Amino acid sequence: MTDPSEYIAQHLRNFSASSSDHPASGVLNPYALLLPIVLFVVLVCIAAFEDRWAMFRLAPPMSFRRRLFVWWSCAWRQFLASIPLAVIGGVAFLYLVHRLAVPLGHLSGNMLQHATGMFTAMLSLVVTAMPLIVAPLICTMLSLPVYGYMVRKGLASHALAVPARFGLWRATRLGVTTLAWSGVGTLFIADLTATLPHRVAEGLRLLFFVVWGMYIVLPRQIRRAERLRQVLSAK
């Protein structure tokens, strides 16, 4: 394997073959929900340690209309910020494939030839897919402070309490809160709607994502911003 385009094409063929071998059964797989449920429980435990039972409570309470507007102010800023991040991730992936396709292909082939067990075979697969792992990781690391800054601007536009000084570390912490709770919700919603017809699934995903953002993600964002502001004020 000497051509990066062949490297990509081979992975696409493998993906298509694996997808055709496992057609959708139309029945919800409870094991698919295990990961988002476990992650949600972990996040709830962390949030409960900080805020006890008020982890999703807003003080003062917000009306549905105001909550929707605040969520949207944060969401559209995050969406716009994600566009250049996606471009960066795509460029990083193409660069990694161009530079590493040949050596990774040779290394993976050598590992498979000398494989003595399942672990070596799995490690070979990880080595082959390294560009697919590294590029999203780069994009995710860059997105954490960017999302934090965008959320702060969204909250500040509605006169909510935010830190006056907002450095890289505070932005990253707010970004981690945003990405963690949003990511768990995305996984959970995707698994719940995976067996539904496409049009129905798309509509329900959008509805559930908005509700999750308004009543799960937004309270955690506001509480994180408030906690960061309190820490800054105490100094």
Residue, then its C-alpha position, 0 to 999 in steps of 0.5 A: m500500500t503506497d498511495p494515501s487514496e488507496y489507504i482511505a479506500q481500503h478503510l471505506r471498503n472495510f467499513s461498508a463490508s462490516s455494515s452489510d454484515h450487521p443489518a439493522s434489526g429494528v429492535l432496540n439493543p439495550y447494550a447500546l445504551l449501556l455506555p451513555i447510561v454509565l457516562f451519565v451516572v458518572l457525570v451525575c455523581i460528579a455534579a452531585f458532589e459539587d451541587r448536591w440535588a440542585m445540579f439541574r436547578l436554576a436559581p432564579p428559575m427561568s421560564f421556558r421562553r427565556r431558557l430557550f433563548v439562553w440555550w439558543s444563544c449558546a448553541w448557535r455560537q458553538f455551531l459557528a465555532s465548530i465550522p472552522l474546527a471541523v475544517i482543522g480536523g479534516v485538514a489534520f486527517l488528510y495531512l496525517v493520511h498523506r504522511l503516515a499512510v505508507p508507514l502505518g500500512h507497513l507497520s500494521g501489515n508486519m504486526l498482522q504477519h507476526a500476530t500471536g493473539m487477539f491483542t496484537a490483531m486489535l493493536s494492528l487495527v488501532v495503528t491502521a486507524m491512527p489518523l482517524i483517532v488523532a484528527p478528532l482528538i486534535c479537534t476535540m482538544l481545540s474545541l474545549p476552550v473555544y466552546g467555553y468562550m462561546v458559552r460565556k458569550g451566550l450567557a453574558s448576552h442574557a445578563l447571566a453571571v459569568p466570570a469577569r476575567f475568563g482565561l484559557w483554563r476557565a474556558t476549558r473547564l466550561g468547555v469540558t462541562t459543555l462537551a461532556w453533557s452534550g456528548v452523553g446526550t448525543l449518544f443516548i439520543a442516537d441510540l434511542t432513535a437508531t431503529l426508527p425510520h429516518r425522517v422520524a428519527e431525525g425529527l425526534r433527535l432534534l427535539f430531544f437534543v433541544v430538550w436535553g440542551m435546555y434542561i440538562v446541559l444549560p443548567r450545568q453550564i450556568r452552574r459551572a460559570e457561576r462557580l468559576r465566578q465565585v472562585l475568581s471573586a474569592k481571590 
